[in-house]
């Protein structure tokens, strides 16, 4: 077990970050691509860019931003299949490549979307962060990815968690490291589209979290609302008694 349990947040840098989710008049730093520092561009594939984070608020980390597209008003649930597959293949490869350097205790890969997701920039992006002292896997259990199966094809499982990490509804996609990323991407896009369009009239935010779980990889899609006080105060997650209803709705909408 690591002696390090908390990341240190640099509040001085945090105050400098632009806020374009709630303040739509703020200039988007990811749209002005000609102003990006060439030395900060780590990799690119067409409109997809991996860049050093200009505002590295987390100490003892290496923070990068994966800019998903040059279309600021777009969103993962709207991408064409061609772009979706390129993006998630690119992202997973860069995540695993950073982890394989062994320069970090662990590497986290995640996405914020919407005002309740914890993000600050509206432009579609993900983040890949190398943690020098913290291994996120110490807090991950295989049971977090168990769930009521929505669909399963090509060795990839899409389910609704019966033992969520935070609570209520969490969608899981579990796949082999060398498995078909296209099927994973389809399921992730389905989860994002469902959350934003059919899940709840007040839900406009979600997170994606990528995990290494034993020999498998997993993605957790989490609709975001105000976090329950039982989890904030006591780390007690809750699970809804409507799992089967939601599973049936997703199946009827996307898999009939």
Secondary structure as GFF3:
##gff-version 3
##sequence-region A 1 256
A	DSSP	alpha_helix	11	14	.	.	.	ID=ss1
A	DSSP	three_ten_helix	33	35	.	.	.	ID=ss2
A	DSSP	three_ten_helix	38	40	.	.	.	ID=ss3
A	DSSP	beta_strand	41	45	.	.	.	ID=ss4
A	DSSP	beta_strand	48	52	.	.	.	ID=ss5
A	DSSP	beta_strand	61	67	.	.	.	ID=ss6
A	DSSP	three_ten_helix	76	78	.	.	.	ID=ss7
A	DSSP	alpha_helix	81	100	.	.	.	ID=ss8
A	DSSP	beta_strand	106	113	.	.	.	ID=ss9
A	DSSP	beta_strand	125	131	.	.	.	ID=ss10
A	DSSP	three_ten_helix	136	139	.	.	.	ID=ss11
A	DSSP	three_ten_helix	142	145	.	.	.	ID=ss12
A	DSSP	beta_strand	147	153	.	.	.	ID=ss13
A	DSSP	beta_strand	156	161	.	.	.	ID=ss14
A	DSSP	beta_strand	167	168	.	.	.	ID=ss15
A	DSSP	beta_strand	170	176	.	.	.	ID=ss16
A	DSSP	alpha_helix	181	194	.	.	.	ID=ss17
A	DSSP	pi_helix	195	199	.	.	.	ID=ss18
A	DSSP	beta_strand	206	213	.	.	.	ID=ss19
A	DSSP	beta_strand	216	223	.	.	.	ID=ss20
A	DSSP	alpha_helix	229	234	.	.	.	ID=ss21
A	DSSP	beta_strand	238	239	.	.	.	ID=ss22
A	DSSP	alpha_helix	243	254	.	.	.	ID=ss23
###
